C-alpha cells in the first residue's frame, strides 16, 4: 500500500503551480515505515491529493512524478522516455553527423532525479534520487525498447550522484550490453568519450551549441581554452580556422584526452598545444595581448549555497585576469555551470571584473544550455548554465 505524506497548511501552493519538489520543511508528518525511494502520495493539509513521487531523506523530500495521481501507470517510463526521445528527434539531433545528445534531463523531461546521455548506441544513465536508483533496471530495459533510438548498451554511473545519506552503495556497471567503442560524433567532429572514469557522463553535451558558435569566431585567432577537460572547444576552434590553440587543464588525464581528440580530428596538425597546469597560475603568468579568443568554462565554483560567496569571488577573479590579459579586439567566452549562481549573480560578477579592468566591454551573445537540456517552466532551478560572449577593446 502506498504511504501518504500530508503537507502543512498553505504548503501546497508550489505543487499547485506544478513545481515538482516537496521540501522537508513543508511536511506535517511522515507515515510510519516509510523508506528511501518509496513511491508516496502527497496531499494538502485538507487531504486533497496533489500527486505521487519518490521519497528521500534530505531537503528535497519528494520529487513528484505524476501530478493529481495516486499511482503511476504501468507504461509510465515508456511514455516519458518516448516523449523525451521524440523531442530530440524533432530538434534534429539524431542524424549521421551527430549521434550524441542528452536524452533525459531530469525535471526538464518530467523525470526528476534521472539523467540519460546517449553516445552512439550506448546510453549512460545517472540517478540523482534513491527512487530512480531502484528503478534503474526497468529504465534500462525501457531505453532499449525505444524503436528509433537504437540503444544497445546501458551503462549505469551513479556512484557520485546519489545522496550519500541513503547508504545505497551503487556500482558503476553495464546494466545491459557491454563496452563496444567510445567514439561519438558531434556536429561532424569525433570525440573519445570516457563514460566509465570521466567526469559526469564523460562529455559536457550542454556546450554543444556554444562550441559551434565559438567555431564561427575562431578564424585567424590565437585561442586559449581554459579548463579544457576533453578539449571540445579546442577541437571546434581548430576546425574554425584558428591560427593557434592552447588548451589548459590542471588534470594531466584531461590534457591527454584533449590531445587524443585533437589527433582524432586533426592528425599531424601543429597548431595545438596542451598545458597540464593550474588555470589561475597560467593566466597570471602568460603574456598579455597574445590571445584574442579566450574560453573560461570552469567547473562549478559554488555547488552549494554555503559556497556561493566564495564562488562569486572566484568568477570575479578569473574574469578580471582574462580582461587584463586578452588582446584588444579579443573575444571572451565565459561561463558558469553553478546552479546556485543565478544569471543576475553571474552577470554582476563578470561586469564587476570588467569595470575593475578599465576595458571597454560589449555583450555579443547571452548563452544558456541547449534544447536537449530543457527547463520545465514550473522548475526554474533547471536553468544552470549561464554564458556570455564579450568583445573586449
Secondary structure, 3 states (H helix, E strand, C coil): CCEEEEECCCCCHHHHCCCCEEEHHHEEECCCCCCCCCEEEEECCCCCEEEEEEECCCCEEEEEEEECCCCCCCCHHHHHHHHHHHHHHHCCCCECCECEEEEEEHHHHCCCCEEEEEECCEEEEEECCHHHHHCHHHHHHHHHHCCCCCCCEEEECCCCCCCHHHCCCCCCEEEECCCCCCEEEECCEEEECCCCCCCCCCCCHHHHHHHHHHHHHCCCCEEEEECCCCCHHHHHHHHCCCCEEEEECCCHHHHHHHHHHHHHHCCCCCCEEEECCCHHHHHHHCCCCCCCEEEECCCCCCCCHHHHHHHHHHHHHHHHHHHHHCCCCEEEEEEECCCCCCHHHHHHHHHHHHHHHCCCEEEEEEECCCCCCCCCCCCHHHCCCEEEEEEEC
